[in-house]
């Protein structure tokens, strides 16, 4: 297949041919070989040490080292984020960096950064404490200065009163005051500091209760906020002074301050010493500020150096960690000094894998090359479809239902066309389609920019499905042109209408007053059919019958794909007793209905198809009368009815009895190979029930399974066909909503002849169109198209019980979280 670039078209239906490979790699070239295979990205390793815990594996120490380096890189990124720096994207990606030297360098950088952070925290803590101390000295000094001024004024007032009102008792009182023992005089102590403002009221209340009111508290509100030395966060605080009497009261006050997070600072009553302290603190603050700034500049320079190399280091550490994780999955042979690996790879990549292994041997100066050996196995290989940025989103729609089995027919190929087309049938309006196309074009034009950015969940989902939305928009424009609807308004884009008035007075008449005056409108619905009394029945009929045709066609496609699955696996029983009766049953009923619809459209008949289908079962021999569309219709209906009746037992009975017969012949040693080729996987699981020496064949289980399968298909053929009528229902709903917004909002506002009302009407119309029709209706039609593919289409042939090919690759390392 030569790398998978030039492949036959039918190969798109099947996953890539896979092979199980064993690699015997010399230890000296093992690391480089795994690295080169990671760059190539076409080899999925099997874990040969699954019974061992991560700590028991050979390369557990190296993985631990890489994990420690990843932790240091996360620390560096946190520091860069705090400093407002981001990793540079201009650094060259090079794998020439030695991991041991890088580990030592990371350790030195981490130690240096931690030392810088510790010094910065100490300096910042001292700086914040000095700021608070300065504020306390200033505010408390104001308290004491104000108190002293008031006390001095009162003292002078008392002395003046005593001199003016002298009496015979005054000298005795003065003498008594002078002879009072100074040791018995009560001296008040005080505590100064800052308390958070939101705690100040509770602080005052607790102080009062704890000391039974034997304290005096004075507070002053600080303007602005200060940085708390303990937490480093900004906070609004009050300066307080608490006066107390006695050591016991002081101890209580200190404990309350600690409980409320109030920082205490010393204070001296001497005014001259206060000015001296403020001067010394101011000088110390300037020195600390200079030291902190110099430290920050040095730290920023170091972080800028780290940021320049960060992406390179991060990529290298992730790469090394993934290499050692892979090496731990390999089996080691100490005696032969080699590693044994097993894994899956596409057949087309065989030469590429061998070339990179040979290059790894040469680059490692190894004397022995890697042995590449293809293993024979009955294990089911992984499924690998080659996709690109356009088809990957459609494949993801299928994979969300289930991963295809190996070599199972891939619905993703058909989903590229059928999914946006069924969406467009429900969303048909070429005005809305253009809006969707413009929106998704922005994501496609800017895809390089968006692919390198981290997007939000919704934006990332829209960006990932940009090509799906583009196809949905293009098909919506196409079906909108067929429906002739532009925001529910018809246009004569492809020429004038085929109908005209009988006379000038029938300008606003319905189609009953119109005559065909020219050739049929060349494309889509004639614009005259819009806005007439006959519009709804006509569009109802058109969209309903079109939904049935599309549904029957897609279900037939699903049954045809089940034939290819059976043909590819050599399962002749499924071809004869599943594919053929299913095709006959479906097309005898609903295929025939589709034929009647097409014939009625072609000949313009007024036959009642409901009557035809109902009486095909109730009275198949009765004359059709005016409902006959073509010669021999009655005979054909009888033949098709009998074929549908025969198809049901055809699906039910032959397969279980043939399986039983083949099982008996196998035990007689006559047709083991025939049985092996004719069983699908579910039948094998049922047949192989029992011991390996005497396998039991549970005929009742096989028969019940086939009965359930038959009933499911027969009922599903009816229910699935009815389910496709959602195409008709949602299309009419979308059209009616669009018409309501146009008639009842835009035209109504236009009729007021008021510019203000018109602006409001246009604004409401735009909001309703975007919010309801372009967002909610898009999501609704998307989900219904998804259901039609997952249930009605894929259940005919798609099992989806495989597992995805996940090769060891470095391509997605940067997108993964550690």
Number of C-alpha atoms within 10 A of each C-alpha: 12 12 13 14 9 8 11 9 7 8 15 17 19 21 20 22 18 21 19 22 19 18 18 20 25 23 20 18 26 23 18 19 25 23 24 19 23 21 15 18 18 22 24 22 21 16 16 16 16 12 9 12 9 15 11 12 19 19 17 17 13 16 21 14 17 22 16 16 23 19 13 17 20 14 15 20 19 13 17 20 13 10 14 9 15 16 19 16 13 10 13 11 14 10 12 7 12 9 17 10 10 15 17 12 12 20 15 12 17 16 12 14 18 13 12 16 16 12 14 18 15 14 17 19 18 16 22 19 19 20 18 23 23 21 19 25 23 16 22 24 19 13 16 15 15 11 12 12 11 11 12 11 11 12 12 11 11 12 11 11 11 12 10 9 9 10 10 7 8 13 11 11 10 10 10 10 10 10 8 10 8 8 7 7 8 9 9 10 14 16 18 24 25 27 22 20 16 12 14 19 11 12 19 18 11 15 22 15 11 14 16 10 12 14 22 14 15 15 19 16 13 16 9 9 13 18 19 22 20 11 9 13 10 12 15 17 25 23 26 24 22 18 18 21 16 12 10 10 18 19 11 13 23 14 12 17 19 11 10 14 15 24 20 20 16 11 20 12 12 11 12 9 12 18 14 11 17 17 13 12 17 15 11 14 19 12 12 17 14 11 14 19 12 12 17 16 11 13 20 17 12 15 23 18 13 21 21 17 17 21 20 20 23 17 17 22 22 20 22 19 21 21 25 22 18 21 23 24 23 25 18 21 13 9 6 9 11 21 22 20 21 22 19 22 26 23 17 18 19 19 12 15 21 15 13 19 26 18 17 24 22 14 12 15 12 15 10 15 17 22 14 16 12 14 12 9 9 5 7 12 22 24 22 23 20 12 12 9 11 14 17 18 19 23 21 14 19 22 18 10 17 17 23 26 22 23 22 24 27 27 26 23 16 13 20 20 15 17 22 25 22 28 28 29 27 30 33 33 30 26 19 24 28 17 15 23 21 13 15 22 16 12 21 16 10 12 15 10 10 15 13 8 10 10 12 9 9 9 13 15 11 15 21 18 21 23 23 23 22 22 22 28 30 19 25 29 27 20 24 27 22 17 26 26 25 20 21 25 17 19 17 12 13 12 14 17 21 17 20 18 18 15 10 8 9 14 12 12 14 17 18 12 15 18 13 13 12 11 11 14 18 13 13 15 21 22 22 20 19 21 14 14 13 13 14 15 9 14 18 15 12 16 20 19 18 19 24 24 20 19 25 23 16 20 23 19 17 21 23 18 22 23 22 17 22 24 13 14 15 17 19 19 20 20 19 16 18 22 22 17 22 25 17 18 24 22 21 22 19 20 19 17 20 20 13 20 19 15 14 17 12 9 10 10 14 12 17 12 16 11 11 19 17 11 14 19 12 9 12 18 13 10 10 17 8 10 16 18 19 11 8 9 14 18 12 13 20 17 14 18 18 13 17 22 15 14 23 19 14 18 26 22 15 15 19 21 14 13 21 16 12 18 22 15 15 16 12 10 10 13 14 15 10 16 20 14 13 20 20 17 9 10 15 13 10 16 20 15 13 12 8 8 6 10 13 14 17 14 15 10 13 19 18 13 16 19 18 11 14 21 14 11 20 17 10 17 22 13 12 18 20 13 19 24 19 19 26 21 15 20 24 20 14 20 21 14 18 23 16 13 21 21 15 12 20 20 16 15 22 16 10 11 10 10 11 10 15 19 14 14 21 17 14 16 20 15 13 18 20 16 13 16 21 17 13 13 20 21 14 16 23 20 13 19 23 20 14 20 23 19 15 21 22 24 17 22 23 25 15 20 12 18 17 17 21 16 18 21 21 19 12 8 15 13 8 7 6 11
